[in-house]
């Protein structure tokens, strides 16, 4: 199972995470986020796959970040259209995030199926992620339209539930962890991440 650690901005912390058994590192380029990455940070030496997270950003600005940071993926966490996500596929792999509320209609994802590489399901929040809250994961058991990452409120005790979902649904490709593994916004607890990885059926 793919593991993405998102919301990184401390260089020493990033270097430590680069040495452990994770797959993707997420860097947030949304300036209203408490985990907004310093534009001067150098992540060119990072060997893990790099994901740039954007919210309703312009195509030109995203293209600049792809080039400047050598991003492997772009994660679109706002209200981007299918046409916009499809354009981005010419420059980078694309993850389209959906914010799941109680009334979310999973059929609304249909228009994005062919214009991105992966889906990501996160809990709805006005701040576009990082809320530390879970949505009802049982709603994902029958979802089989696109490979997806699970996000939103995952903590060190979530491994068994995630493993159970994976056993029932091969479309769950991986997970995205963030706020529940932090010492402070943008600073991850390496020990806690490693403990969680041992529990997860990777």
C-alpha distance (Angstrom), angle and dihedral (degrees) to the residues before:
residue distance angle dihedral
X1 . . .
X2 3.79 . .
X3 3.80 115.8 .
X4 3.80 120.5 -157.2
X5 3.79 120.5 -171.9
X6 3.78 109.2 -158.9
X7 3.79 137.6 -166.7
X8 3.81 100.8 41.3
X9 3.78 124.0 164.7
X10 3.84 108.7 141.4
X11 3.81 110.8 94.9
X12 3.82 98.1 -149.1
X13 3.80 89.5 47.2
X14 3.81 91.0 49.3
X15 3.81 90.4 51.7
X16 3.81 90.9 50.9
X17 3.80 92.4 49.9
X18 3.79 89.4 49.3
X19 3.82 87.9 65.7
X20 3.81 99.3 52.8
X21 3.81 133.7 76.7
X22 3.79 101.2 -83.4
X23 3.80 127.5 116.9
X24 3.80 110.0 -153.1
X25 3.80 134.7 33.6
X26 3.77 118.9 -156.2
X27 3.81 123.3 -148.0
X28 3.79 117.8 -170.7
X29 3.80 117.1 -138.2
X30 3.81 94.3 179.9
X31 3.78 107.2 111.9
X32 3.80 95.2 -152.7
X33 3.79 91.2 61.8
X34 3.81 121.3 98.1
X35 3.81 85.0 -136.4
X36 3.80 95.1 54.7
X37 3.80 107.8 147.1
X38 3.80 120.1 -117.5
X39 3.80 106.0 -110.2
X40 3.81 90.9 -137.0
X41 3.80 95.3 58.0
X42 3.82 116.5 118.3
X43 3.81 114.7 -140.4
X44 3.80 97.8 155.3
X45 3.84 91.6 112.0
X46 3.82 94.6 55.0
X47 3.81 111.5 118.1
X48 3.82 96.9 -163.9
X49 3.79 117.8 88.2
X50 3.82 109.8 -86.9
X51 3.81 122.7 -136.6
X52 3.79 122.4 -165.8
X53 3.81 113.1 -153.5
X54 3.82 117.2 -149.6
X55 3.80 135.7 177.8
X56 3.81 117.5 -154.7
X57 3.81 91.3 -34.0
X58 3.80 125.3 161.2
X59 3.79 120.3 -97.7
X60 3.81 92.1 -120.9
X61 3.80 94.0 53.5
X62 3.80 92.0 47.8
X63 3.81 90.5 50.0
X64 3.82 89.7 52.9
X65 3.80 91.6 52.0
X66 3.81 91.7 47.8
X67 3.80 88.9 55.8
X68 3.81 98.9 39.0
X69 3.80 95.6 47.4
X70 3.81 98.8 29.8
X71 3.80 90.9 -125.0
X72 3.80 119.9 -164.3
X73 3.80 94.9 -164.2
X74 3.78 138.1 21.3
X75 3.81 116.1 -149.1
X76 3.79 114.2 -157.0
X77 3.78 109.1 -155.4
X78 3.80 101.3 170.5
X79 3.79 137.2 62.2
X80 3.79 97.5 -61.0
X81 3.80 116.3 159.3
X82 3.81 125.7 -121.9
X83 3.81 88.3 -111.3
X84 3.79 90.8 55.8
X85 3.81 94.3 48.3
X86 3.79 90.8 48.5
X87 3.81 91.7 53.3
X88 3.79 90.2 52.7
X89 3.80 91.4 55.8
X90 3.81 86.6 74.2
X91 3.81 89.4 66.7
X92 3.80 107.7 28.9
X93 3.79 144.9 -6.2
X94 3.79 109.8 -80.0
X95 3.81 132.0 -141.4
X96 3.81 113.8 -168.2
X97 3.78 113.4 -154.7
X98 3.79 124.0 -152.1
X99 3.79 122.9 -162.3
X100 3.79 108.7 -138.2
X101 3.78 118.4 -143.7
X102 3.79 127.5 171.0
X103 3.80 89.5 -93.0
X104 3.81 97.8 43.3
X105 3.81 112.7 138.0
X106 3.79 110.1 -146.0
X107 3.82 89.4 -157.9
X108 3.82 86.3 72.1
X109 3.81 87.3 73.7
X110 3.82 91.7 63.6
X111 3.81 94.1 87.0
X112 3.83 90.2 57.6
X113 3.81 98.3 48.2
X114 3.81 96.0 98.5
X115 3.80 99.5 33.5
X116 3.80 102.7 62.7
X117 3.80 138.5 40.1
X118 3.79 100.6 -128.5
X119 3.78 140.8 8.1
X120 3.79 123.8 -134.8
X121 3.80 122.7 -160.0
X122 3.80 117.1 -154.3
X123 3.79 134.2 166.8
X124 3.78 114.8 -90.4
X125 3.79 114.1 -103.8
X126 3.78 134.0 158.3
X127 3.81 88.6 -124.4
X128 3.83 93.8 59.0
X129 3.80 98.2 -112.9
X130 3.80 139.2 -29.6
X131 3.81 92.1 90.4
X132 3.80 95.4 129.0
X133 3.81 89.5 -135.4
X134 3.80 128.8 124.6
X135 3.77 128.2 -137.4
X136 3.82 122.0 -149.7
X137 3.80 101.1 -70.0
X138 3.80 91.4 -169.4
X139 3.81 86.7 77.4
X140 3.83 88.6 70.6
X141 3.79 97.5 58.5
X142 3.80 93.8 92.4
X143 3.79 98.6 34.7
X144 3.81 107.8 120.6
X145 3.82 107.2 151.4
X146 3.80 100.3 96.9
X147 3.80 139.1 0.9
X148 3.78 108.3 -95.3
X149 3.79 146.6 -172.6
X150 3.79 120.6 -132.5
X151 3.78 119.4 -134.6
X152 3.79 139.2 162.2
X153 3.78 126.8 84.8
X154 3.81 97.2 -3.3
X155 3.80 109.4 161.5
X156 3.79 138.0 171.9
X157 3.83 90.9 -82.1
X158 3.83 94.9 52.7
X159 3.81 97.8 81.7
X160 3.81 97.7 93.6
X161 3.80 92.9 49.4
X162 3.81 91.5 47.4
X163 3.80 91.7 48.1
X164 3.81 88.8 51.3
X165 3.82 92.5 51.8
X166 3.79 89.9 48.4
X167 3.80 91.3 51.7
X168 3.81 89.2 55.6
X169 3.81 99.2 38.2
X170 3.81 124.5 39.4
X171 3.80 89.9 -170.8
X172 3.81 89.3 76.5
X173 3.80 98.1 95.3
X174 3.79 99.2 172.1
X175 3.78 150.2 -41.4
X176 3.78 138.9 -96.5
X177 3.82 117.1 -143.7
X178 3.77 126.7 -170.0
X179 3.81 134.6 131.9
X180 3.82 99.4 28.2
X181 3.82 89.7 61.2
X182 3.78 97.1 50.9
X183 3.77 136.1 112.5
X184 3.81 87.4 -167.3
X185 3.84 132.6 -16.5
X186 3.81 107.1 -56.9
X187 3.83 94.8 7.1
X188 3.81 114.0 100.1
X189 3.82 127.0 -155.1
X190 3.82 101.8 -123.4
X191 3.80 93.5 -166.1
X192 3.80 91.9 53.5
X193 3.81 92.1 47.3
X194 3.81 90.9 51.8
X195 3.81 91.9 48.7
X196 3.79 89.6 52.4
X197 3.81 93.1 48.2
X198 3.81 90.2 56.2
X199 3.81 90.1 57.3
X200 3.77 95.1 46.7
X201 3.79 122.3 89.2
X202 3.80 97.4 -126.6
